[in-house]
């Protein structure tokens, strides 16, 4: 008689089915947990990246670092140590899951790092890191495991990021190492960005100060030419930097000529025409030039001869120039429109050129004299030149003769004299003469090559 089959599986079959289903469920749960863990890590690192892009305050960003390192590695806590400029190692930030133990952990870590100081020319910082590891083990005790990775900024070790765990089974797996290195790298980027920001702000402040200095210097140079009977003037100063050491001025020689609120400068009396060059460029040269301008203007009003003016200026400025290791060249002259006489004295400046309209030749205006600031007892010579109709006096600084082309060849005096001679023959307007000479020098240097020294040119022409 056939045996009827039960509609329910036997207990033996039930056990087999349970055995088949359980590993699948466990595997699915494991995959889901790993997926959740992966999403959590991605979210944390994404948040850290957002913070790096958004935070302007480095300290706010650093507060997140131990928290992120703890979360992505499933540790109990994390500590960030940074090396300070004075060589000390300092606990910068700490995160510890158990709030009851946080105070004790912080104190232990601060004690561990308090006595470590790196010499400026120390051996590799890894030595100090080994000391820090040993001291952390000593102060934290054997129940807490520590694992760390370096924070490198431009290949220079700037600190360490540690993760801490009380779990004896906790292991420093390759995945955890990669994750903490990623957090440490983000920390390094934040530190570098902050330092670059500080440097940028310093540069912006310096640029502002330079611009203010350049503006002051531009305002100190003559903004208009004096109206001297029978004379036409042109002048240009082209600094190599925003603040330069070249100087030129038109100075009234007596108090009656000074009219602060007048729109046109007075035409009466002699006028001082001066050109100078402070050795060097930039802000220091500009400051000395500014100081010299004020002193010279005051000295001119005393009514002395050009040589006496330079002698007094040298004595007054000697102490300041000696301490700054800088010197000044000056050519000072006074033109009397009534007699067409140019009185002058030279303190080692490039002698101006005198274009004689009648003979179409060029000569130099020069006297013997030392640099301003070289010797407190220097003496200077006076000389005079009587100009004729059509004559031209060209004052210049050595930025013209020292101008170099791409091969390093200098423009030199011969080229300058040739350019001036051609310009004086070709043009009657001083501005045209000035423009032509500048154009010749720029063409010689090359259009894409900036001038490496300040260039100043002043042209005085007597009307025909």
C-alpha positions in Angstrom: 0.0 0.0 0.0 1.6 3.3 -1.0 2.7 5.6 1.7 1.1 9.0 1.5 3.4 12.0 1.6 2.8 14.8 4.2 2.1 18.2 2.8 4.6 19.7 5.3 8.4 19.2 5.0 9.9 16.9 7.5 12.0 18.2 10.4 15.0 17.0 8.5 14.1 19.0 5.5 13.4 22.1 7.7 16.9 21.9 9.1 18.4 21.7 5.7 16.5 24.8 4.4 17.5 26.8 7.4 21.1 25.8 6.8 20.8 27.0 3.2 19.1 30.3 3.9 21.2 31.6 6.9 24.5 32.2 5.0 22.7 34.2 2.3 21.0 36.4 4.8 24.2 37.0 6.7 26.1 37.8 3.4 23.4 40.3 2.4 23.5 41.9 5.8 27.3 42.1 5.6 27.1 43.7 2.1 24.5 46.2 3.3 26.6 47.1 6.4 29.7 47.6 4.3 27.7 49.7 1.9 26.4 51.8 4.8 29.9 52.1 6.1 31.2 53.1 2.7 28.5 55.8 2.3 29.3 57.1 5.8 33.0 57.4 5.0 32.2 59.1 1.7 29.8 61.5 3.4 32.4 62.4 6.0 35.2 63.0 3.5 32.8 65.0 1.3 32.0 67.1 4.3 35.6 67.6 5.1 36.3 68.7 1.5 33.4 71.1 1.7 34.8 72.6 4.9 38.2 72.9 3.2 36.7 74.9 0.4 34.4 77.0 2.6 36.3 77.8 5.9 38.4 80.9 5.9 39.6 80.3 9.5 42.2 77.6 9.8 41.4 76.9 13.5 37.8 76.1 12.7 38.9 73.6 10.1 41.5 72.0 12.4 38.8 71.4 15.0 37.1 69.0 12.5 40.2 66.9 11.8 40.4 64.6 14.9 36.6 64.1 14.7 36.8 63.0 11.0 39.8 60.8 11.7 38.0 59.1 14.5 34.9 58.5 12.5 36.5 57.2 9.3 38.6 54.7 11.3 36.1 53.6 13.9 38.6 54.6 16.6 37.9 55.9 20.1 39.6 59.2 19.5 42.1 61.2 17.5 44.8 63.8 18.3 46.4 66.4 16.0 49.9 67.6 16.9 51.6 70.5 15.0 55.2 71.7 15.1 55.4 75.4 16.0 57.9 77.9 14.5 59.8 78.0 17.8 60.4 74.2 17.5 57.8 73.1 20.1 55.4 70.2 19.5 51.9 71.1 20.6 48.6 69.3 20.9 46.5 71.4 18.5 43.1 69.5 18.6 41.7 66.4 20.3 38.5 64.4 19.9 37.6 61.6 22.4 34.3 59.7 22.2 33.9 59.2 25.9 33.4 62.7 27.5 34.2 61.4 30.9 37.7 60.4 29.9 38.4 63.4 27.6 40.0 65.6 30.2 42.4 62.9 31.4 43.4 62.0 27.8 44.0 65.6 27.0 46.2 66.1 30.0 48.2 62.9 29.2 48.8 64.0 25.6 49.8 67.6 26.6 52.3 66.1 29.1 53.6 63.8 26.4 54.3 66.7 24.0 55.2 69.4 26.4 59.0 68.7 26.7 59.7 68.0 23.0 61.4 70.8 21.2 62.8 70.6 17.7 66.0 72.5 17.0 65.8 74.7 13.8 68.5 72.6 12.2 67.3 69.4 13.8 67.9 65.9 12.5 64.9 64.4 10.7 61.7 65.1 12.6 61.0 61.4 12.6 63.4 61.3 15.6 61.1 63.7 17.5 58.1 61.7 16.3 59.6 58.5 17.8 60.1 60.4 21.1 56.5 61.5 20.9 55.3 57.9 20.3 57.3 56.7 23.4 56.0 59.5 25.6 52.4 58.9 24.5 52.7 55.2 25.3 54.1 56.2 28.7 51.4 58.7 29.6 48.4 56.9 28.0 49.3 53.5 29.4 49.2 50.1 27.7 45.4 50.0 27.3 45.3 52.5 24.5 46.8 51.8 21.1 48.1 54.7 19.0 48.7 54.9 15.3 49.8 58.0 13.4 50.7 59.5 10.0 52.7 62.6 9.1 51.3 65.9 7.9 53.5 67.0 5.0 53.4 70.6 3.6 55.6 71.0 0.6 57.5 67.8 1.5 58.2 69.2 5.0 56.8 67.4 8.1 54.7 69.9 10.0 52.9 67.6 12.5 51.3 64.3 13.1 47.7 63.0 13.1 47.1 60.1 15.5 44.1 57.8 16.0 43.7 56.2 19.4 41.8 53.0 20.4 41.1 51.1 23.6 40.2 48.0 21.6 42.9 45.4 21.9 41.7 43.8 18.6 42.0 47.2 16.8 44.3 46.9 13.8 46.0 49.5 11.7 44.7 48.1 8.4 45.7 49.4 5.0 42.3 50.9 4.5 42.5 52.8 7.7 46.0 54.0 6.9 44.8 55.3 3.6 41.8 57.1 5.1 43.9 58.8 7.8 46.5 59.8 5.3 43.7 61.4 3.2 42.5 63.4 6.3 46.2 64.3 7.0 46.6 65.5 3.4 43.5 67.6 3.7 45.0 69.1 6.8 48.2 69.9 5.0 46.3 71.6 2.2 44.5 73.7 4.7 47.7 74.7 6.5 49.4 75.6 3.1 46.3 77.5 2.0 46.3 79.5 5.2 50.0 80.3 4.9 49.5 81.3 1.2 46.6 83.5 2.3 48.8 85.2 4.9 51.5 85.8 2.3 49.0 87.1 -0.1 47.6 89.6 2.5 51.1 90.7 3.3 51.8 91.3 -0.4 48.5 93.2 -0.8 49.4 95.4 2.2 52.9 95.9 0.7 51.4 96.7 -2.7 49.1 99.2 -1.0 52.0 100.8 0.8 54.1 100.9 -2.4 51.2 102.5 -4.3 50.8 105.1 -1.6 54.6 105.7 -1.7 54.5 106.0 -5.5 51.5 108.4 -5.4 53.3 110.6 -2.8 56.4 110.6 -5.0 54.5 111.4 -8.1 52.9 114.4 -6.3 56.4 115.6 -5.1 57.6 115.7 -8.7 56.6 119.0 -10.5 53.1 118.8 -11.8 53.5 121.9 -14.0 56.4 123.8 -15.4 57.4 127.3 -14.2 56.7 130.1 -16.7 60.3 131.3 -17.3 60.6 134.1 -19.9 62.2 132.9 -23.1 62.3 129.2 -22.0 60.3 126.1 -22.8 60.6 123.0 -20.6 59.8 119.3 -20.9 60.4 116.5 -18.3 59.7 112.9 -17.7 60.6 110.4 -15.0 60.1 106.7 -15.6 60.8 104.6 -12.5 62.0 101.0 -12.9 59.7 100.2 -9.9 56.7 101.9 -8.6 58.8 103.9 -6.3 62.1 105.2 -7.7 65.3 107.1 -6.7 65.4 109.6 -9.5 64.6 113.2 -8.8 64.1 116.4 -10.7 62.6 119.7 -9.6 62.1 123.4 -10.5 62.7 125.5 -7.4 62.0 129.2 -6.9 65.1 130.9 -5.5 63.3 133.6 -3.3 60.3 133.8 -1.1 58.5 136.3 -3.5 58.2 133.6 -6.1 56.4 131.2 -3.8 52.6 131.6 -4.3 50.9 128.5 -2.8 47.4 129.3 -4.2 48.4 130.6 -7.6 47.4 128.6 -10.7 50.5 129.7 -12.6 54.0 129.7 -11.1 55.7 133.1 -10.7 57.9 134.3 -13.6 60.1 136.7 -11.6 63.7 135.9 -10.6 66.1 133.0 -11.1 64.9 129.4 -11.1 66.7 126.4 -9.7 66.7 123.3 -12.0 68.0 120.2 -10.4 68.3 116.5 -11.3 69.4 113.8 -8.9 69.8 110.0 -8.5 69.8 108.0 -5.3 71.9 104.9 -5.6 69.5 102.0 -5.7 65.9 101.6 -6.5 62.6 101.0 -4.7 61.3 102.3 -1.4 64.6 103.1 0.4 65.8 105.2 -2.6 62.4 106.9 -2.8 62.5 107.8 0.9 65.9 109.3 0.6 64.9 111.2 -2.5 61.9 112.6 -0.7 64.0 113.7 2.3 66.6 115.3 0.0 63.9 117.2 -1.9 62.7 119.0 1.2 66.2 119.8 2.4 67.3 121.1 -0.9 64.2 123.3 -1.4 64.9 124.9 2.0 68.5 125.4 1.3 67.9 127.1 -2.0 65.9 129.9 -0.3 69.0 130.9 1.6 70.3 132.6 -1.6 73.7 130.8 -1.7 75.6 129.8 -4.8 75.0 126.4 -6.3 78.3 125.1 -4.9 77.5 126.3 -1.4 74.0 124.8 -1.6 75.4 121.4 -2.4 78.0 121.7 0.3 75.4 122.5 2.9 73.1 119.7 1.7 75.9 117.2 1.9 76.7 118.2 5.5 73.1 117.9 6.6 72.4 114.6 4.8 75.8 112.9 5.5 74.8 111.2 8.8 71.6 109.7 7.4 73.2 108.6 4.1 76.2 107.0 5.9 74.0 104.8 8.1 71.9 103.8 5.1 75.0 103.0 2.9 73.5 105.0 0.1 74.7 108.0 -1.8 73.2 110.7 -4.0 74.3 112.3 -7.2 73.0 115.8 -7.9 73.4 118.4 -10.6 72.1 121.7 -9.3 71.7 124.8 -11.6 70.1 128.2 -11.6 68.9 130.0 -14.7 68.6 133.8 -14.8 66.2 134.8 -17.6 67.5 138.4 -17.5 71.1 137.5 -18.4 70.5 134.0 -20.0 73.1 132.7 -17.6 73.0 129.2 -16.2 75.0 128.9 -12.9 75.7 125.3 -11.8 77.6 122.9 -9.6 77.8 119.1 -9.9 77.9 116.4 -7.2 79.2 113.5 -9.3 76.0 113.4 -11.5 76.0 112.7 -15.2 76.9 116.1 -16.7 74.0 117.6 -18.7 74.5 118.1 -22.4 74.5 121.6 -24.0 73.3 121.8 -27.6 74.7 124.9 -29.2 72.2 126.0 -31.8 74.7 128.2 -33.7 77.3 125.5 -34.2 75.0 122.5 -33.9 77.5 120.8 -31.5 77.1 119.3 -28.1 79.3 120.0 -25.0 79.0 119.0 -21.4 78.3 121.1 -18.3 80.4 119.8 -15.4 82.4 120.7 -12.3 84.4 118.7 -9.8 82.5 117.4 -6.8 82.0 114.2 -4.7 78.8 112.2 -4.2 76.4 113.6 -1.5 76.9 111.5 1.6 80.4 110.2 0.8 82.5 112.7 2.8 81.1 115.3 5.2 83.8 117.8 4.2 83.4 117.6 0.5 83.7 120.9 -1.4 82.1 121.8 -4.7 82.8 124.2 -7.5 80.7 126.9 -9.2 80.6 127.4 -12.9 78.5 129.5 -15.4 77.4 129.2 -19.0 75.8 132.0 -21.0 73.1 130.5 -23.3 72.1 131.8 -26.7 68.8 131.7 -28.6 67.9 128.2 -29.7 70.3 126.5 -27.3 69.1 123.4 -25.4 70.2 121.9 -22.1 69.4 118.2 -21.6 69.6 116.8 -18.0 69.5 113.0 -17.6 70.1 110.1 -15.3 72.2 107.0 -15.9 69.1 104.9 -16.6 69.6 106.0 -20.2 73.2 105.1 -20.6 72.9 101.9 -18.6 69.8 100.7 -20.6 70.7 97.3 -22.1 69.4 95.2 -25.0 68.7 91.5 -24.9 72.4 90.7 -25.4 73.4 92.9 -22.5 74.9 95.7 -24.6 74.5 99.1 -23.1 73.0 102.2 -24.8 76.0 104.2 -23.5 76.8 107.9 -23.9 77.8 107.8 -27.5 74.3 106.5 -28.6 72.7 109.1 -26.2 74.7 112.0 -27.7 73.9 110.8 -31.2 70.1 110.6 -30.4 70.2 114.0 -28.8 72.0 115.6 -31.7 69.6 114.2 -34.2 66.6 115.2 -32.0 67.8 118.8 -31.6 68.4 119.1 -35.3 65.0 117.7 -36.2 62.7 119.2 -33.5 62.2 122.6 -32.0 59.8 121.6 -29.3 61.4 120.2 -26.1 58.6 117.7 -25.7 59.4 116.3 -29.2 63.1 116.0 -28.3 62.2 114.2 -25.0 59.8 111.8 -26.8 62.3 111.0 -29.5 65.1 110.1 -27.0 62.8 107.9 -24.9 61.6 106.2 -28.1 65.2 105.5 -29.2 66.1 103.9 -25.9 63.0 101.8 -25.8 63.7 100.6 -29.4 67.3 99.7 -28.4 66.1 97.7 -25.3 63.3 96.0 -27.2 59.6 96.6 -26.7 59.1 93.6 -24.3 62.0 94.5 -22.0 61.2 96.8 -19.1 63.8 99.4 -17.9 65.9 98.0 -15.1 66.8 101.4 -13.8 65.0 104.7 -13.3 65.1 107.0 -16.3 64.7 110.7 -16.1 65.1 113.4 -18.7 64.6 117.2 -18.5 64.9 119.4 -21.5 65.3 123.2 -21.3 65.3 125.1 -24.6 65.8 128.8 -25.2 63.4 130.3 -27.6 64.8 131.3 -31.0 
